[in-house]
Amino acid sequence: MTANPEPALPLAWPADLAPARLAITDANREAAAWLASPALWPVPVTLLVGEEGSGKSHLAAWFAASHAADVIENADAADPERLFHAWNAATRDHPLLLTSRRMPRDWGHGLPDLASRLAATPLVRLGDPDDELLAAVIVKLFAERGIRVGDDLVRWLVVRIERSLAAARDVVAALDAASLARRRPVTIPLAREVIDGQFSLF
């Protein structure tokens, strides 16, 4: 009689935000081009807006590594006084990048001086990832877990998961857990079982 496999232990895998791991495609090319040249900005501050999992953190890490820059992520939830002083302290040689899931008009901070500065801040938006970016992120997420997958599996996932980087992260985690629990490699048959049988995002 074969024993039931033990459940896989949940592991917290650190995100690889190294600049060299940033995938540039049509989905984020405009944002990357803007962040590459802060000396050309009308003011030394930019706001990067995108949904959760849209790639803001990776672009922000790439920007900070490429320039002597400050980054405040989730600026919509940050202390308004801190944002105000950081905005005022930004210079051409030391620019500031803010990231947020929401537009400034929805932040509700109640500081008129900060509102006027945000109104003058260039805004770059990240939309849904294209197939190329989604595929690159899936490969990257598997690689962070030490898993090499075939192009056939990546293409299969790209056309079936929700078009977001958050969905890519969740499906990779689910497949890794299923692979460990069932002691099977990550392949299309396993992915089909997970997606059709128990993965709630699909």
N, C-alpha and C positions, 0 to 999 in steps of 0.2 A: 504494500500500500504506500502510495507516495504522500509524503507530508505536505501540508499546505505551506506555500512560501510565506516567510515572515514579512510583515508589512515594512515597506521602506521607511527609513528614518527621514523626517523632513530636514533638509539642509538649507541654510541661508547662503546662496551663492552671491558673491560680490559682483556688481556690474563692472564690466571692463569699459571704462570711459577714456582710455588712452586715445590721444588725438589720432594716432596712426590707425585706429580701428574705426574711425568715422567714415561712413559710407555716404558719398555725395551722389545724388541722382537728381532727376528733374523735380522731385518732390521737395527737396531742401536746397537746391542749387542757388536759388535767389537769396535765401537767408544766409547761406554760407558765404556767398560773394559779398554781401553787405557787411558781415562780421569780419571779413578778411581785411577790410580797409577802414578802420575807425578814424583815421586821419581825415577822411573825406566826409564824415558825418557833420551835419550842421551844428549839432551840440554833442558833447562827448558822452552821451548816454543813449542807449537804445533799449527798447522793450521788445522782448521776444514772447509772443503769445501762441499757445497751442494747447490742445487737449492733453490729458494725462497719457503718457506713453508716446507722445508724438516726436520725441527726440530732442526736447529742449535741454535736458541735462547734458547730453553728449555734446551738443553744439556749444553749450556754455563752457564745458570743460575744455573743449578744443579752443574756444576763444580765449579763455584765461591762460592756457598754455602758450598761445601764440602771441600774446600781448601782455604788457604789465597792467593787467586789468583787474577790477573788482567785479564780482558776480553776486547778485542777491537773487536766489531762487525763491519761487512762490512769493513774489513781492506783494501780491494782493493780500497776503496774510501777515506781512512783516509790520513792525512798528512804524507808524507814519513818520514820527520824528526821525527815526533812523534813516528812512528813505529820503527825507528832506535834506538831511545833512550829507548823506552819501551823494545825492544828486549835486549839491552845491560843491562838494569836494572833488568831483570828477574833472579831469583835465584831458587835453589832447594826448599827453604822455601817459596818462593813467585813467583810461576810460572806464565806464561802468555799464554793465549789462544787467538788466532786470528780466526775470522770466515770470510768467503768470499764465494761468489757465483762463483768466477772465480779462475783459477789456477794462481799462482804468475807470471808465464811467460806472462800473459795477463794484468798485472796491469799497466804497462807503467809508472812507477814512476821515472825512470831515475837515480836512485842512485845505483852505483855499490856496495857500502858497504852494503846497505840494500839487494840487490839482492844476494850477497854471503851469508848473514845470512839466508835469506829465503830458499836458496838452501840447507842449512844444517838443516832446520826445518822439523821435522816429519810432515807428512800430513795424515790426516784421512778424508776419503770421505764418505758422506751419499748418498745412492742411493734412488730409489723409495721405499716408504713404502710397507710392506707386508700387507696382509689382517688383521692380528692381530693388527698391529700398527694403520692402518687406522681406524679400528673399535674403538680402545681405544681413538683415537683423536676425533672422531665424538662424542662419549659419553662425553668426557671432554669438548668439545666446547658447546654442549647443556647444560651441567651442569653449565658452566660459565654464561649462560643466564637464569639459574633457571628452565630449562626444563628437565624433566625426560622422556626418550623415551624407547620403548621396544626393546628387542634384535631383534625382527623380522624386525623392521624398519632399525636398524643398518646394519643387514646382507643384506637387500634389497639395501641400499645405497652403501655398499662396492663394490658390483659387478656391479654397474651402473655408478659410478662417475669416473672421471679421477684419475689415481693412483698418487695422490699428496696430501700433507697436505694443500696446498693452495686451491685445489678444495674442500676439506673437509670443510675448513673455509668458502668458498663462498656458498656452498650448505646449510650449517647450517644457515648462515645469511639469505639466501633466504627463507628458510622454516620458520624461526622465523618471518620474515616480513609478509609472507603469512598467518601464523597462527594468527598474531595480526590483520591484515587487514580483514580477513574473519571470525574472531572469531571462529576458529576451532582448535582442538588439532593437534599436529604434529603426523600424522599417515601415513601409506603407501598410502592411497588414496590421501591425500593432497600432499605428495611427488611426486606421479605420475603426478598429475595435474601441479605442479610447473616445474618438469623436462621435461615433454612432451610438456608443453604449453608455457613456457616463460623463462626458465633458459638457458641462451645462451651458457654455458659451455658444454652442452650435445648435 
